Each structure stands twice: as C-alpha cells, then as structure tokens.
Amino acid sequence: MKQLFKFFMIIFLLFPSIVEAEVKEIIAEGSYNMGKGETPTVAESRALLQAKRVAIEQAGTYIESYSKINKFQLTHDEIRVLSSGIIEVVILQTKRTITSDGIAFAVKIKAKVSTDKIEVMSSRVKEKEILEQYKRLQEDYGKSQKEIEGLKKQLKEGKTAQAKQRVERLITINEKAFQAREWYEKGNSFVINKDSKRAIDAFSRAINFDGTYLEAYVARGVSFSKDGINDEALEDFSMAIKLNANYALAYQNRASVYCRMDRYERAIEDYSKAISLDPDYDSAYIGRGAVYALMGQHEKGLKDINWAIKIYPYNSLAYQNRGIIYSEMRQYDSAFEDYTKAIELDRYNGSAYLL
C-alpha cells in the first residue's frame, strides 16, 4: 500500500488521445535593434522572443476557440501559459541590416500548435506554481527589455570612457540574465515534452548564466527528482531555500523528495513550512496529507486533503489521494466517488483509472 501510494502521489500517467490531432501553423516575425555594448547572439534572441510573443498571442486565440468547442475551462492566464508551453517553433529566416544606430535583426518563424497537447496539458496549467512561474518569467523579460533600452541610452549619452565602461558592464550583466531566462524557458518546454535529460541541461545552462536564479534551481531539482536522482534534487531545492528562505515552492518540492526517500518526518517539516509561508498552498496540504497516510495517520491525512479541496476544489490529485486513504480505511464507496471525481477533473489522470 505504501509503495502504491508513493507512486501515485507523484506521478500522472497520461493516456494519449484517440482522436487524430489537428495542427495549427502560425507565421510570425520579430525585430530588434542592437546598440553598442550588446552581442549579436542576444540581440537575435531578443528578436526571436518578440516573434514568439506574437505567435503565442495567435496560438492563444486558437486555443481559446478550441477549448470552448471542447468544453475546457481555461482562464486567460492559463491559455497564455498553455500557448507558451506547447508551441513548436522553427526559425524560417534571420536577417541583419546595418543602420545608423547599429544593427537591426529580423527573425521570421513558423510555430505549430497541436490539439493533442492542448488536451493533455489543459489540466497542468491550472497548477498555481505553473502560473506563477510563467508570470515571473514574463515580468523578467519585460524588466530586461526596459532596462536594456535605458542602458543603451545611457551609453549613447556617456561623456567619459569610464562612464561608458560602467554601462557596458551593466549591459553584459543584463544579457547574462536574459540568457538565463531564455534557457529556463527552453527547459520548461523540454519538461512538457518529457525530455528530462535536455531539461536538466537547459536549467544548468540557466544557472551558469545566473547563479542566483532560484527558479532554475527548483526546476532542475524537479527534473532530477523525476529521474530518481534524489541527492542532486535535494541540493538544488536546498540552494533555492538558501537564496530565498521564504520560497514556499522549494520547501514543497524538497518535501516530496524526502517522502520518496522514506524520510517522512523531514517531509512533514518542509510541507508544514511551505504551508506556514502560504496558508492557501493546496499542493502542500495534499502532499502532507499523503505523508500522514503513509505514516498510518489517516485522520490527519484526510484533514489536510479536505482542506486542500476547500482551498481549490478542482485538483484531480487531491481527490485521487483522498480516494487512496478511504481505500486504506476500507471506506470503498467514498473511495470510488473520489476516483470518479479525479477522472472527471482530469480524464488524463491514468492513475485514478487504475485504482
């Protein structure tokens, strides 16, 4: 029972759609003017980012229409996250033109959106952590763009060599931070496509560009954890906590690893810390409830998962885990109801079908 619970507590088995997928193709363009102090590689990436943002907007319109027809309940933010995560981008053309202000970069791309990925990922984008990470990433991109424009202006207006060198150093820092976010975004795409090896490599590159990028440490830790590389996962989550002792997600994820390693008391400590930092953290309540159940404390487990459902009544995993606890308590009718509810909320939750 314990091994079964630990397995289903973490993993979702995704059943492929039996309907042939439709593919939407989008052509988009982006541009960026590189000034002094900037590197061509990053300038081209900024142009590519602009093209991808255009493609994501168009993909979002398509996904919104598709979700309404197929009765998926998605908010505007969830559609944006889904669009960003599932589009496949191919660069069709890059162009550089010398101008009076520097070099103008233009990028043309083709983005593909597959409906099978829409269905599979529509439940995952509802996770609070996913939405928050996406919002932070977009905020970072916006901040970087605003900052680089200001630095370019300062460099142009600089009157002394020393002043210009200082601004050029700041431009280099800005570019490294931008590249870190770029690799982090690539890593998330690899995660969605279940390519953990490339995801770990991408997150590692992000960390190489910005050693204080705590979201990248957490993301890499999750990928390590999914591959069963628990020691490295613990190191990454602990590093994120060192960078920000109030980052609830890091405690939540470290607790999951402790659970897999049968270190239940440590798991309870970290889940409780995450809850103290964020009293509405439904995933932390679900995780702690599962650990209590593994420890044979079923009433405590039910209390936590009931609270999680009260906070957010649309999490398939909450009903699935509560069903497992009811089964262990031999309350089979209640268990069956919860497994059914878990499937209603996420028909790709293969674990609930098997229970």
C-alpha positions as CSV (number, residue, x, y, z in Angstrom):
1,M,0.0,0.0,0.0
2,K,2.7,2.4,0.9
3,Q,4.7,1.9,-2.3
4,L,1.5,2.2,-4.3
5,F,0.6,5.5,-2.5
6,K,4.1,7.0,-3.0
7,F,3.9,6.1,-6.7
8,F,0.5,7.6,-7.4
9,M,1.1,10.6,-5.1
10,I,3.7,12.0,-7.5
11,I,3.1,10.5,-11.0
12,F,0.4,11.1,-13.5
13,L,0.1,8.5,-16.4
14,L,-1.0,10.4,-19.5
15,F,-3.3,8.5,-21.8
16,P,-3.0,9.5,-25.5
17,S,-6.0,10.9,-27.2
18,I,-7.8,8.5,-29.5
19,V,-8.8,11.4,-31.7
20,E,-6.4,12.4,-34.5
21,A,-4.7,15.6,-33.6
22,E,-5.1,18.8,-35.5
23,V,-2.1,21.1,-36.2
24,K,-2.3,24.9,-36.4
25,E,0.6,26.7,-38.1
26,I,1.4,30.3,-37.4
27,I,3.9,32.6,-39.2
28,A,5.2,35.4,-37.0
29,E,8.0,38.0,-37.2
30,G,10.1,39.9,-34.7
31,S,12.8,42.6,-34.8
32,Y,15.4,44.2,-32.6
33,N,17.9,47.0,-33.0
34,M,21.3,46.1,-31.4
35,G,23.2,49.0,-30.0
36,K,26.8,49.4,-28.8
37,G,27.9,47.1,-26.0
38,E,25.4,44.4,-27.0
39,T,26.2,41.0,-28.5
40,P,24.7,39.7,-31.8
41,T,23.7,36.4,-30.2
42,V,21.5,38.1,-27.5
43,A,20.2,40.7,-30.0
44,E,19.0,37.9,-32.3
45,S,17.4,36.2,-29.3
46,R,15.5,39.3,-28.4
47,A,14.1,39.5,-32.0
48,L,13.2,35.8,-31.7
49,L,11.4,36.4,-28.4
50,Q,9.3,39.2,-30.0
51,A,8.3,36.8,-32.8
52,K,7.4,34.1,-30.3
53,R,5.3,36.6,-28.3
54,V,3.3,37.3,-31.5
55,A,2.9,33.6,-32.2
56,I,1.8,32.9,-28.6
57,E,-0.9,35.6,-28.9
58,Q,-2.2,34.0,-32.1
59,A,-1.9,30.5,-30.6
60,G,-3.9,31.7,-27.6
61,T,-6.7,32.8,-29.8
62,Y,-6.8,29.4,-31.5
63,I,-6.5,27.5,-28.1
64,E,-9.3,29.6,-26.7
65,S,-11.6,28.7,-29.6
66,Y,-10.7,25.0,-29.4
67,S,-11.1,24.9,-25.6
68,K,-14.6,26.4,-25.8
69,I,-15.7,23.9,-28.5
70,N,-14.3,21.0,-26.4
71,K,-15.6,22.5,-23.1
72,F,-12.2,23.0,-21.4
73,Q,-12.5,25.7,-18.7
74,L,-9.4,27.8,-19.1
75,T,-8.7,31.4,-17.9
76,H,-6.8,34.0,-20.0
77,D,-3.7,33.4,-18.0
78,E,-3.9,29.6,-18.3
79,I,-4.3,30.0,-22.1
80,R,-1.2,32.1,-22.2
81,V,0.8,29.5,-20.3
82,L,-0.5,26.7,-22.4
83,S,0.3,28.6,-25.6
84,S,3.8,29.3,-24.5
85,G,4.5,25.7,-23.4
86,I,3.2,23.7,-26.4
87,I,4.1,25.7,-29.5
88,E,6.9,24.2,-31.5
89,V,9.0,26.9,-33.2
90,V,11.1,26.7,-36.4
91,I,13.1,29.6,-37.5
92,L,12.4,30.3,-41.2
93,Q,14.7,33.3,-41.7
94,T,17.1,35.6,-40.0
95,K,18.3,38.9,-41.4
96,R,20.8,41.6,-40.3
97,T,20.8,45.1,-41.6
98,I,23.3,47.8,-40.7
99,T,21.6,51.1,-39.6
100,S,22.8,54.4,-38.3
101,D,22.1,53.2,-34.7
102,G,23.8,49.8,-35.0
103,I,22.5,46.5,-36.5
104,A,18.8,45.7,-37.0
105,F,17.9,42.0,-36.5
106,A,14.8,40.5,-38.1
107,V,13.5,36.9,-37.4
108,K,10.7,35.0,-39.1
109,I,9.4,31.9,-37.5
110,K,6.8,29.2,-38.0
111,A,5.0,28.0,-34.8
112,K,2.9,24.8,-34.6
113,V,0.2,24.1,-32.1
114,S,-1.1,20.5,-31.8
115,T,-4.5,19.9,-30.3
116,D,-3.4,16.6,-28.6
117,K,-1.0,18.7,-26.5
118,I,-3.8,21.1,-25.6
119,E,-5.9,18.3,-24.2
120,V,-3.0,16.7,-22.3
121,M,-1.7,20.0,-20.8
122,S,-5.0,21.7,-20.1
123,S,-5.1,20.4,-16.5
124,R,-1.5,21.0,-15.6
125,V,-1.6,24.7,-16.4
126,K,-4.1,25.2,-13.7
127,E,-1.5,24.5,-11.1
128,K,-0.7,27.7,-9.2
129,E,3.0,27.1,-9.3
130,I,3.0,26.9,-13.1
131,L,1.0,30.1,-13.5
132,E,3.2,32.0,-11.1
133,Q,6.4,30.8,-12.7
134,Y,5.1,31.9,-16.1
135,K,4.1,35.3,-14.8
136,R,7.5,35.8,-13.2
137,L,9.3,34.8,-16.4
138,Q,7.3,37.3,-18.5
139,E,8.0,40.0,-15.9
140,D,11.7,39.3,-16.0
141,Y,11.6,39.6,-19.8
142,G,9.8,42.9,-19.6
143,K,12.2,44.2,-17.0
144,S,15.2,43.1,-19.1
145,Q,13.9,44.9,-22.2
146,K,13.1,48.1,-20.3
147,E,16.5,48.0,-18.6
148,I,18.5,47.4,-21.8
149,E,16.8,50.3,-23.6
150,G,17.7,52.6,-20.7
151,L,21.3,51.3,-20.7
152,K,21.6,51.9,-24.4
153,K,20.5,55.4,-24.0
154,Q,23.0,56.0,-21.1
155,L,25.8,54.5,-23.2
156,K,25.0,56.8,-26.1
157,E,24.9,59.9,-23.8
158,G,28.0,58.9,-21.8
159,K,30.7,61.6,-21.8
160,T,33.6,59.8,-20.4
161,A,35.3,56.5,-21.2
162,Q,34.9,55.4,-17.5
163,A,31.2,56.1,-17.6
164,K,30.8,54.1,-20.8
165,Q,32.7,51.2,-19.4
166,R,30.4,51.1,-16.4
167,V,27.3,51.0,-18.6
168,E,28.9,48.3,-20.8
169,R,29.4,46.1,-17.7
170,L,25.7,46.6,-16.8
171,I,24.7,45.6,-20.3
172,T,26.8,42.4,-20.0
173,I,25.0,41.6,-16.7
174,N,21.6,42.3,-18.3
175,E,22.5,40.0,-21.2
176,K,23.5,37.1,-19.0
177,A,20.3,37.4,-17.0
178,F,18.3,37.4,-20.3
179,Q,20.1,34.3,-21.5
180,A,19.4,32.6,-18.2
181,R,15.7,33.2,-18.6
182,E,15.9,32.0,-22.2
183,W,17.4,28.7,-21.2
184,Y,15.0,28.4,-18.3
185,E,12.1,28.8,-20.8
186,K,13.7,26.1,-23.0
187,G,14.0,23.8,-20.1
188,N,10.3,24.2,-19.3
189,S,9.5,23.2,-22.9
190,F,11.6,20.1,-22.6
191,V,9.8,19.2,-19.4
192,I,6.4,19.5,-21.2
193,N,7.8,17.1,-23.8
194,K,9.1,14.7,-21.2
195,D,12.7,15.1,-22.1
196,S,14.2,15.3,-18.7
197,K,17.8,15.0,-19.8
198,R,17.6,18.0,-22.1
199,A,15.6,19.9,-19.4
200,I,18.3,19.3,-16.8
201,D,20.9,20.6,-19.3
202,A,18.9,23.7,-20.1
203,F,18.3,24.5,-16.4
204,S,22.0,24.0,-15.8
205,R,22.9,26.5,-18.5
206,A,20.4,29.0,-17.0
207,I,22.2,28.6,-13.7
208,N,25.6,29.0,-15.4
209,F,24.4,32.4,-16.7
210,D,22.8,33.4,-13.4
211,G,24.0,31.6,-10.2
212,T,21.2,33.3,-8.2
213,Y,18.3,32.1,-10.4
214,L,16.4,30.3,-7.7
215,E,13.5,29.2,-10.1
216,A,16.1,27.4,-12.3
217,Y,17.4,25.6,-9.2
218,V,13.9,24.5,-8.3
219,A,13.1,23.4,-11.9
220,R,16.3,21.4,-12.2
221,G,15.6,19.8,-8.9
222,V,12.2,18.7,-10.1
223,S,13.7,17.2,-13.2
224,F,16.4,15.4,-11.1
225,S,13.6,14.1,-8.8
226,K,11.5,12.8,-11.7
227,D,14.6,10.8,-12.8
228,G,15.1,9.4,-9.3
229,I,18.3,11.5,-8.8
230,N,17.3,12.4,-5.2
231,D,20.6,13.7,-3.8
232,E,21.0,16.2,-6.6
233,A,17.4,17.2,-6.3
234,L,17.8,17.9,-2.6
235,E,20.9,20.0,-3.2
236,D,19.0,22.2,-5.8
237,F,16.0,22.7,-3.5
238,S,18.2,23.5,-0.6
239,M,20.1,26.0,-2.7
240,A,16.9,27.7,-3.7
241,I,15.9,27.9,0.0
242,K,19.4,29.4,0.8
243,L,18.7,32.1,-1.9
244,N,15.3,32.8,-0.6
245,A,14.2,31.3,2.8
246,N,10.6,32.3,2.1
247,Y,10.2,30.4,-1.2
248,A,7.3,28.0,-0.4
249,L,7.7,26.0,-3.6
250,A,11.2,25.0,-2.7
251,Y,10.1,23.5,0.6
252,Q,7.1,21.8,-1.1
253,N,9.4,20.1,-3.6
254,R,12.1,19.2,-1.2
255,A,9.4,17.6,1.0
256,S,8.3,15.4,-2.0
257,V,11.9,14.1,-2.3
258,Y,12.1,13.4,1.4
259,C,8.9,11.4,1.1
260,R,10.3,9.3,-1.7
261,M,13.4,8.6,0.4
262,D,11.1,7.4,3.3
263,R,12.2,10.4,5.4
264,Y,8.7,11.2,6.5
265,E,9.5,13.5,9.4
266,R,11.6,15.7,7.3
267,A,8.9,15.7,4.6
268,I,6.3,16.8,7.2
269,E,8.6,19.6,8.4
270,D,9.0,21.0,4.9
271,Y,5.4,20.7,3.9
272,S,4.5,22.5,7.2
273,K,7.0,25.2,6.4
274,A,5.5,25.7,3.0
275,I,2.0,26.0,4.5
276,S,3.2,28.5,7.1
277,L,4.6,30.6,4.3
278,D,1.5,30.2,2.1
279,P,-1.6,29.2,4.1
280,D,-3.6,28.7,0.8
281,Y,-1.0,26.3,-0.7
282,D,-3.3,23.4,-1.6
283,S,-0.5,21.3,-3.1
284,A,1.4,21.4,0.2
285,Y,-1.7,20.2,2.1
286,I,-2.1,17.4,-0.4
287,G,1.5,16.3,0.0
288,R,1.5,16.5,3.8
289,G,-1.8,14.6,3.9
290,A,-0.3,11.8,1.8
291,V,2.7,11.6,4.1
292,Y,0.5,11.4,7.1
293,A,-1.4,8.5,5.4
294,L,2.0,6.8,4.7
295,M,2.7,7.1,8.4
296,G,-0.7,5.4,9.2
297,Q,-2.2,8.7,10.5
298,H,-5.2,8.6,8.2
299,E,-7.4,11.1,10.0
300,K,-4.6,13.7,9.8
301,G,-4.2,12.9,6.2
302,L,-7.9,13.3,5.5
303,K,-8.0,16.6,7.3
304,D,-5.2,18.0,5.2
305,I,-6.6,16.9,1.9
306,N,-10.1,18.0,2.8
307,W,-8.6,21.5,3.5
308,A,-6.8,21.4,0.1
309,I,-10.1,20.6,-1.6
310,K,-11.7,23.5,0.2
311,I,-9.0,25.9,-1.0
312,Y,-9.1,24.6,-4.6
313,P,-11.8,22.1,-5.4
314,Y,-10.5,21.3,-9.0
315,N,-7.3,19.5,-8.2
316,S,-7.6,15.9,-9.5
317,L,-4.7,14.7,-7.4
318,A,-6.4,15.8,-4.2
319,Y,-9.4,13.5,-4.9
320,Q,-7.2,10.7,-6.1
321,N,-5.1,10.8,-2.9
322,R,-8.2,11.1,-0.7
323,G,-9.6,8.1,-2.5
324,I,-6.4,6.1,-1.6
325,I,-6.8,7.0,2.0
326,Y,-10.5,6.0,2.0
327,S,-9.5,2.7,0.4
328,E,-6.9,2.1,3.1
329,M,-9.7,2.8,5.7
330,R,-12.0,0.3,3.8
331,Q,-14.5,3.1,3.0
332,Y,-14.8,1.8,-0.5
333,D,-17.9,3.8,-1.6
334,S,-16.2,7.1,-0.7
335,A,-13.0,6.0,-2.4
336,F,-14.9,5.2,-5.6
337,E,-16.6,8.6,-5.5
338,D,-13.2,10.3,-5.2
339,Y,-11.6,8.3,-8.0
340,T,-14.5,9.2,-10.2
341,K,-14.2,12.8,-9.4
342,A,-10.5,12.8,-10.1
343,I,-11.2,11.4,-13.6
344,E,-13.9,14.0,-14.2
345,L,-11.5,16.8,-13.4
346,D,-8.7,15.2,-15.4
347,R,-9.5,12.5,-17.8
348,Y,-5.8,12.0,-18.5
349,N,-5.2,11.1,-14.9
350,G,-4.4,7.5,-15.7
351,S,-3.5,6.7,-12.0
352,A,-7.2,7.2,-11.0
353,Y,-8.3,4.8,-13.6
354,L,-6.0,2.1,-12.3
355,L,-7.1,2.5,-8.6
